[in-house]
Amino acid sequence: MTQIFNAMFHSLKQLIPQALKNVFHLGEAILGNIIYGFPAKKLVVIGVTGTNGKTTTTQFIARILEQAGKKVAVASTINFKIAGEEIVNRSKLTTLSRLKLQKFLREAVTADCMHAVLEVSSHALDQNRIWGIPCDIAVMTNVTREHLDYHQTMEEYRRAKQRLFLLAKRAVISLDMVEPEYFHPDAKKPAIFYSTKNPQAHLLAQSIGLDFKGTEFSVDGVRFRLQIPGLFNIENALAALGVAQLLGIDFSVAREALESVVSVPGRMELVPNAINADIIIDYAVTPDAFEKLYASILPLKIPGTKIIHVFGACGERDRGKRPLMGEIASGYADVVILTNEDPFYENPEQIIDDIEKGVTKKKLARPAGWDKDYFRIFDRRQAIRKALMLAEIGDIVLITGKGAETSMAIGNQRLSWSERAVVEEELAKLASGGASH
């Protein structure tokens, strides 16, 4: 009965116009500021937005500030951190709700934090969640297709993100995105543009080196080594360096900070294993994220090995991106395994059907004994098990969509889930002979 009631309530909420909801959101944001005493005014706030890369960029910026001796508060998709005390973000929200965000900022002020690094979603900007929060530096990683179920058009999506830059005093913007100048409408405001390929950038990554153990690049003659793989992580590092430059933090300090980041949970996270495959967990949930992920791993693929990609798509979100993700994955991977992710109230099989429309099915000679390279395995654990069973020495296993999330959303239920724990458990079963082809 409770599930039926929740489903009905959920359906009724969808009938309320978003503009009307946003009036309520604004009122709640104003109330939150009043209750907690406008805490953001006592902090240097750095807001990070973009379709992809927000979480890692946020972690990089925070680490640089800490290395520079600053007390920092961080609110991101994966964690909340105040002056060194850290907890996991289990809310499934990139940006906290209005009251909770103000409470978080008040706690940061109480802990004598000087800076707050906030991951800011387009939903949060549209819904007035950051009302009353003066932003000193706005960071733009990129804007590509996402959340069109909510914003309807790319123009509206971009306009929502632009709000952060209209509020901010200064900006750090990727020059490798479409129309970067759109996010710097006021030329009088200081801005730093960064790039991995455009020589017009203020911060240009050069002499780039990639491998599964990390990345290397140079900026203005300073050599950086990241312990996190992926070309896109160089872009994230450049964004963080742009913030450091605006705050007057020396590159030598920033270099030590970036090099000390061992990993960001669920972001190009490598799982050690005895089968000698490269098993990668990543949050990638958009076509652009897929393209960037493959751009990073394809140059590292050993001839004769295969890429096995396990993924799904979130329910009640932009359906138009699903076949695009299927097309990209099947264009690059040797084996595609579609599975469940976070269906919420949507039919999980329909979600997989939508992805499948973009999947190009083809025959493979490997692995021996199999006559197909495409699978639909609804149970995500079983899908991961299948990928690990198919993996051989040197293969790359990509498991995307969940990253470091701690739950799976089915209707109003939040079932406990850890992608890494599941991978490690299934690897253990394989090692003990608990699974077979």
C-alpha positions as CSV (number, residue, x, y, z in Angstrom):
1,M,0.0,0.0,0.0
2,T,2.9,2.4,0.9
3,Q,4.5,1.8,-2.5
4,I,1.2,2.5,-4.3
5,F,0.8,5.7,-2.3
6,N,4.3,6.8,-3.1
7,A,3.9,6.1,-6.8
8,M,0.6,8.1,-6.8
9,F,2.3,11.0,-5.0
10,H,5.2,10.9,-7.4
11,S,2.8,11.1,-10.4
12,L,0.9,14.0,-8.9
13,K,4.1,15.9,-8.3
14,Q,4.9,15.7,-12.0
15,L,1.7,17.6,-12.8
16,I,2.8,20.7,-10.9
17,P,4.5,23.2,-13.3
18,Q,8.3,23.6,-12.5
19,A,7.9,27.4,-12.5
20,L,5.5,27.1,-9.6
21,K,7.7,24.7,-7.8
22,N,10.6,27.1,-8.2
23,V,8.6,29.8,-6.4
24,F,8.4,27.5,-3.4
25,H,12.1,26.6,-3.8
26,L,13.0,30.3,-3.7
27,G,11.0,30.9,-0.5
28,E,12.8,28.0,1.1
29,A,16.2,29.3,0.0
30,I,15.4,32.7,1.5
31,L,14.2,31.1,4.7
32,G,17.3,28.9,4.9
33,N,19.6,32.0,4.6
34,I,17.6,33.8,7.4
35,I,17.7,30.8,9.7
36,Y,21.4,30.2,9.3
37,G,22.5,33.8,9.1
38,F,23.6,34.0,5.4
39,P,26.7,31.9,6.2
40,A,28.1,32.0,2.6
41,K,28.9,35.7,3.0
42,K,31.7,34.7,5.5
43,L,33.3,32.2,3.0
44,V,35.1,32.4,-0.3
45,V,32.8,30.3,-2.4
46,I,34.0,28.4,-5.5
47,G,31.2,26.9,-7.6
48,V,31.9,24.2,-10.1
49,T,29.4,23.4,-12.8
50,G,29.4,21.5,-16.1
51,T,28.0,18.3,-17.6
52,N,31.0,16.2,-16.8
53,G,34.0,16.5,-14.6
54,K,32.4,18.5,-11.7
55,T,33.2,16.0,-9.0
56,T,36.8,15.4,-9.8
57,T,37.5,19.1,-10.4
58,T,35.9,19.9,-7.0
59,Q,38.1,17.3,-5.3
60,F,41.2,18.8,-7.0
61,I,40.4,22.3,-6.0
62,A,39.8,21.3,-2.4
63,R,43.1,19.4,-2.3
64,I,45.0,22.4,-3.6
65,L,43.4,24.7,-1.0
66,E,44.3,22.2,1.8
67,Q,47.9,22.0,0.5
68,A,48.0,25.8,0.7
69,G,47.0,25.6,4.4
70,K,43.4,26.6,4.0
71,K,40.4,25.2,6.0
72,V,38.0,24.0,3.3
73,A,34.4,22.8,3.1
74,V,33.4,20.6,0.2
75,A,30.0,19.6,-1.0
76,S,30.0,17.3,-4.0
77,T,28.2,14.3,-5.6
78,I,30.4,11.9,-3.7
79,N,31.2,13.6,-0.4
80,F,30.7,16.3,2.2
81,K,33.8,17.6,3.9
82,I,34.3,20.2,6.6
83,A,37.8,21.0,7.8
84,G,39.0,17.5,7.2
85,E,36.0,15.7,8.6
86,E,34.4,13.8,5.7
87,I,31.2,11.8,5.1
88,V,29.8,10.1,2.0
89,N,27.0,11.9,0.1
90,R,24.1,9.4,0.1
91,S,21.5,11.8,-1.0
92,K,21.7,11.2,-4.8
93,L,21.8,15.0,-5.2
94,T,24.7,16.8,-6.8
95,T,23.8,19.9,-4.9
96,L,22.0,19.8,-1.5
97,S,18.5,21.1,-1.0
98,R,18.1,24.7,0.1
99,L,17.9,24.3,3.8
100,K,20.5,21.5,4.0
101,L,22.9,23.5,1.9
102,Q,22.6,26.6,4.2
103,K,23.0,24.3,7.3
104,F,26.2,22.8,5.7
105,L,27.6,26.3,5.1
106,R,26.8,27.4,8.6
107,E,28.7,24.3,9.9
108,A,31.6,25.2,7.7
109,V,31.7,28.8,9.2
110,T,31.5,27.4,12.7
111,A,34.5,25.1,11.9
112,D,36.5,28.2,10.8
113,C,36.6,27.2,7.2
114,M,37.7,30.0,4.8
115,H,36.7,28.4,1.5
116,A,33.8,26.4,0.3
117,V,33.9,24.4,-2.9
118,L,30.5,23.5,-4.2
119,E,29.5,21.2,-7.0
120,V,26.6,23.1,-8.6
121,S,24.1,21.4,-10.9
122,S,21.8,23.0,-13.5
123,H,18.8,21.8,-11.5
124,A,20.1,23.6,-8.4
125,L,20.6,26.8,-10.4
126,D,17.2,26.7,-12.0
127,Q,15.6,25.9,-8.6
128,N,17.2,28.8,-6.7
129,R,19.1,26.4,-4.4
130,I,22.1,28.7,-4.3
131,W,20.1,31.9,-3.7
132,G,22.0,34.1,-1.2
133,I,25.3,32.4,-1.9
134,P,27.8,34.9,-3.3
135,C,30.1,33.0,-5.7
136,D,33.7,34.3,-5.9
137,I,34.8,32.0,-8.6
138,A,32.7,30.0,-11.1
139,V,34.2,27.1,-12.9
140,M,32.8,25.6,-16.1
141,T,34.1,22.2,-17.2
142,N,31.9,21.7,-20.3
143,V,28.3,21.6,-21.5
144,T,27.1,18.7,-23.6
145,R,23.7,16.9,-23.8
146,E,22.2,16.0,-20.5
147,H,19.1,16.7,-18.4
148,L,16.9,17.5,-21.4
149,D,14.0,15.7,-19.6
150,Y,14.1,18.7,-17.3
151,H,15.4,21.7,-19.4
152,Q,13.8,20.5,-22.6
153,T,16.4,22.2,-24.9
154,M,20.1,22.7,-24.9
155,E,19.5,26.5,-24.9
156,E,17.6,26.3,-21.6
157,Y,20.2,23.9,-20.1
158,R,23.0,26.4,-21.0
159,R,21.0,29.3,-19.7
160,A,20.6,27.6,-16.4
161,K,24.3,27.1,-16.0
162,Q,25.1,30.6,-17.2
163,R,23.3,31.9,-14.0
164,L,26.4,30.9,-12.0
165,F,28.6,33.1,-14.1
166,L,26.3,36.0,-14.0
167,L,26.6,35.8,-10.2
168,A,30.3,35.1,-9.9
169,K,33.1,37.7,-9.6
170,R,35.6,35.7,-11.5
171,A,35.6,32.6,-13.8
172,V,37.5,29.6,-15.0
173,I,36.3,28.2,-18.3
174,S,37.2,25.4,-20.7
175,L,38.2,26.7,-24.1
176,D,37.6,23.2,-25.6
177,M,33.8,23.4,-25.3
178,V,31.3,24.9,-27.6
179,E,30.9,28.7,-27.3
180,P,33.0,29.2,-24.1
181,E,32.5,32.9,-24.3
182,Y,28.8,32.4,-23.5
183,F,29.9,31.8,-19.9
184,H,31.9,35.0,-19.8
185,P,29.2,37.6,-20.7
186,D,31.0,40.4,-18.8
187,A,34.4,40.9,-20.3
188,K,35.3,43.2,-17.3
189,K,35.3,40.2,-14.9
190,P,38.6,38.3,-14.6
191,A,38.5,35.0,-16.4
192,I,41.0,32.2,-17.1
193,F,40.5,29.9,-20.1
194,Y,42.1,26.5,-20.1
195,S,42.6,23.8,-22.8
196,T,44.4,20.6,-23.8
197,K,44.7,21.7,-27.5
198,N,43.9,25.5,-28.1
199,P,47.1,27.6,-27.9
200,Q,45.0,30.7,-27.2
201,A,44.2,29.4,-23.7
202,H,45.7,31.0,-20.6
203,L,46.5,27.5,-19.3
204,L,47.5,25.0,-22.0
205,A,48.5,21.4,-21.3
206,Q,51.4,20.3,-23.3
207,S,53.6,17.2,-23.7
208,I,50.8,15.0,-22.5
209,G,51.5,11.4,-21.5
210,L,48.8,8.8,-20.8
211,D,48.7,5.4,-19.2
212,F,46.5,3.4,-16.9
213,K,48.5,4.4,-13.9
214,G,48.1,8.1,-14.4
215,T,48.7,11.1,-16.7
216,E,51.5,13.6,-17.2
217,F,51.4,17.1,-18.7
218,S,53.2,20.4,-18.6
219,V,51.8,23.9,-18.1
220,D,54.0,27.0,-18.4
221,G,57.1,24.8,-18.1
222,V,55.9,23.1,-14.9
223,R,55.5,19.3,-15.1
224,F,52.5,17.6,-13.5
225,R,51.9,14.0,-12.7
226,L,48.5,12.8,-11.8
227,Q,47.9,9.4,-10.2
228,I,44.5,9.3,-12.0
229,P,44.3,8.1,-15.6
230,G,42.3,9.8,-18.4
231,L,42.8,12.7,-20.7
232,F,39.7,14.4,-19.2
233,N,41.3,14.4,-15.8
234,I,44.0,16.6,-17.3
235,E,41.1,19.0,-18.2
236,N,39.8,18.8,-14.6
237,A,43.3,19.5,-13.3
238,L,43.6,22.5,-15.5
239,A,40.4,23.9,-14.2
240,A,41.7,23.5,-10.6
241,L,44.9,25.2,-11.6
242,G,42.9,28.1,-13.0
243,V,41.3,28.5,-9.6
244,A,44.7,28.3,-7.9
245,Q,46.0,31.0,-10.2
246,L,43.1,33.3,-9.4
247,L,43.6,32.8,-5.7
248,G,47.3,33.4,-5.9
249,I,48.4,29.9,-5.0
250,D,51.8,29.0,-6.5
251,F,51.9,26.1,-9.0
252,S,54.5,24.3,-6.9
253,V,51.9,24.0,-4.2
254,A,49.2,23.0,-6.7
255,R,51.5,20.4,-8.2
256,E,52.1,18.7,-4.8
257,A,48.4,18.8,-4.1
258,L,47.4,17.2,-7.5
259,E,50.1,14.6,-7.3
260,S,48.9,13.5,-3.9
261,V,45.4,12.6,-5.1
262,V,45.5,8.9,-5.4
263,S,42.0,8.4,-6.7
264,V,38.5,9.9,-6.8
265,P,36.0,7.2,-5.9
266,G,34.0,6.1,-8.9
267,R,35.9,8.3,-11.4
268,M,38.3,6.3,-13.6
269,E,38.7,4.0,-10.6
270,L,40.9,1.0,-11.2
271,V,40.1,-2.2,-9.4
272,P,43.2,-4.4,-8.7
273,N,42.6,-8.0,-9.8
274,A,44.2,-11.4,-10.3
275,I,42.9,-11.9,-13.8
276,N,45.3,-9.2,-15.0
277,A,42.6,-7.1,-16.8
278,D,42.1,-3.4,-16.5
279,I,38.8,-3.1,-14.6
280,I,37.6,0.5,-14.6
281,I,34.6,1.9,-12.6
282,D,33.4,5.3,-13.8
283,Y,30.4,7.5,-13.3
284,A,30.0,8.3,-17.1
285,V,26.3,8.8,-17.8
286,T,26.3,11.0,-20.9
287,P,27.3,10.5,-24.6
288,D,30.1,13.1,-24.1
289,A,31.4,11.2,-21.1
290,F,31.4,8.0,-23.1
291,E,33.4,9.7,-25.9
292,K,35.9,11.1,-23.4
293,L,36.3,7.8,-21.6
294,Y,37.0,5.9,-24.8
295,A,39.3,8.7,-26.0
296,S,41.4,8.0,-22.9
297,I,41.4,4.2,-23.0
298,L,41.6,3.4,-26.7
299,P,45.2,4.5,-27.1
300,L,46.1,2.2,-24.2
301,K,44.3,-0.9,-25.6
302,I,46.7,-3.7,-26.3
303,P,46.3,-5.2,-29.8
304,G,44.4,-8.5,-29.7
305,T,42.6,-7.7,-26.4
306,K,39.0,-6.6,-26.1
307,I,36.9,-3.9,-24.3
308,I,33.9,-5.1,-22.4
309,H,31.5,-2.4,-21.4
310,V,28.7,-2.8,-18.8
311,F,26.2,0.0,-18.5
312,G,22.6,1.2,-18.3
313,A,20.8,4.5,-17.9
314,C,19.0,6.3,-15.2
315,G,15.2,6.2,-15.3
316,E,13.0,9.3,-15.6
317,R,15.8,11.2,-17.3
318,D,16.7,12.3,-20.8
319,R,15.5,9.4,-23.0
320,G,17.1,10.9,-26.1
321,K,20.6,10.3,-24.9
322,R,20.1,6.6,-24.4
323,P,20.5,5.3,-28.0
324,L,23.4,7.7,-28.4
325,M,25.2,6.0,-25.5
326,G,24.4,2.6,-27.0
327,E,25.8,3.7,-30.4
328,I,29.0,5.0,-28.9
329,A,29.6,2.0,-26.7
330,S,29.0,-0.5,-29.5
331,G,31.1,1.5,-31.9
332,Y,34.2,1.2,-29.6
333,A,33.7,-1.8,-27.3
334,D,34.1,-5.4,-28.4
335,V,31.4,-6.6,-26.0
336,V,28.4,-4.6,-24.7
337,I,26.4,-5.7,-21.7
338,L,23.3,-3.6,-21.0
339,T,21.9,-3.7,-17.5
340,N,19.8,-2.0,-14.8
341,E,21.0,1.2,-13.2
342,D,18.6,3.6,-11.3
343,P,15.1,3.1,-12.8
344,F,13.3,5.1,-10.2
345,Y,9.6,4.8,-11.3
346,E,10.3,3.9,-15.0
347,N,10.1,0.4,-16.5
348,P,13.7,-0.9,-16.4
349,E,13.2,-3.0,-19.5
350,Q,12.0,0.1,-21.4
351,I,15.2,1.9,-20.4
352,I,17.3,-1.0,-21.8
353,D,15.1,-1.0,-25.0
354,D,15.9,2.7,-25.5
355,I,19.6,2.1,-25.2
356,E,19.4,-1.0,-27.5
357,K,18.1,1.2,-30.4
358,G,21.6,2.6,-30.7
359,V,23.5,-0.6,-30.3
360,T,25.1,-2.1,-33.4
361,K,25.1,-5.9,-33.0
362,K,28.0,-7.7,-34.5
363,K,29.7,-11.1,-34.3
364,L,33.0,-11.7,-32.6
365,A,35.4,-14.6,-32.9
366,R,36.3,-14.2,-29.3
367,P,35.7,-15.2,-26.6
368,A,35.9,-18.8,-27.6
369,G,32.6,-20.6,-27.2
370,W,30.5,-17.5,-27.5
371,D,28.7,-16.5,-30.7
372,K,27.6,-13.0,-29.7
373,D,29.1,-9.8,-28.3
374,Y,25.9,-8.2,-27.0
375,F,24.0,-9.1,-23.9
376,R,20.9,-7.9,-22.0
377,I,21.3,-8.8,-18.3
378,F,18.8,-7.0,-16.1
379,D,20.4,-7.9,-12.8
380,R,23.4,-5.6,-12.5
381,R,25.5,-8.0,-10.3
382,Q,24.9,-10.8,-12.9
383,A,26.0,-8.3,-15.7
384,I,29.2,-7.5,-13.9
385,R,29.8,-11.2,-13.3
386,K,29.4,-11.9,-17.0
387,A,31.9,-9.2,-17.9
388,L,34.4,-10.6,-15.5
389,M,33.9,-14.1,-16.7
390,L,34.5,-13.0,-20.3
391,A,37.6,-10.9,-19.4
392,E,41.1,-12.3,-20.2
393,I,44.6,-11.0,-19.6
394,G,45.0,-7.5,-20.9
395,D,41.3,-6.9,-21.5
396,I,39.6,-3.7,-20.4
397,V,36.4,-4.0,-18.5
398,L,34.4,-0.7,-18.2
399,I,31.6,-0.5,-15.7
400,T,29.9,2.8,-15.9
401,G,26.8,4.7,-14.6
402,K,27.0,4.2,-10.8
403,G,30.5,5.2,-9.9
404,A,30.8,5.7,-6.2
405,E,27.1,5.8,-5.5
406,T,25.9,3.9,-2.4
407,S,22.4,2.9,-3.5
408,M,20.2,1.9,-6.4
409,A,16.9,3.8,-6.8
410,I,13.9,1.6,-7.6
411,G,10.7,3.4,-7.1
412,N,10.9,5.1,-3.7
413,Q,13.3,2.4,-2.5
414,R,17.0,3.0,-2.0
415,L,18.7,-0.4,-2.2
416,S,22.3,-0.6,-0.8
417,W,24.8,-0.8,-3.7
418,S,28.5,-0.5,-4.0
419,E,29.9,-1.0,-7.5
420,R,33.4,-1.6,-6.3
421,A,32.3,-4.0,-3.6
422,V,30.3,-6.0,-6.1
423,V,33.2,-6.2,-8.5
424,E,35.5,-7.4,-5.7
425,E,33.0,-9.9,-4.5
426,E,32.5,-11.4,-8.0
427,L,36.3,-11.5,-8.5
428,A,36.6,-13.5,-5.3
429,K,34.0,-15.9,-6.5
430,L,35.8,-16.4,-9.8
431,A,39.0,-17.0,-8.0
432,S,37.4,-19.6,-5.8
433,G,35.7,-21.3,-8.7
434,G,32.3,-20.0,-7.7
435,A,31.4,-19.0,-11.3
436,S,32.1,-20.5,-14.7
437,H,31.3,-19.9,-18.3
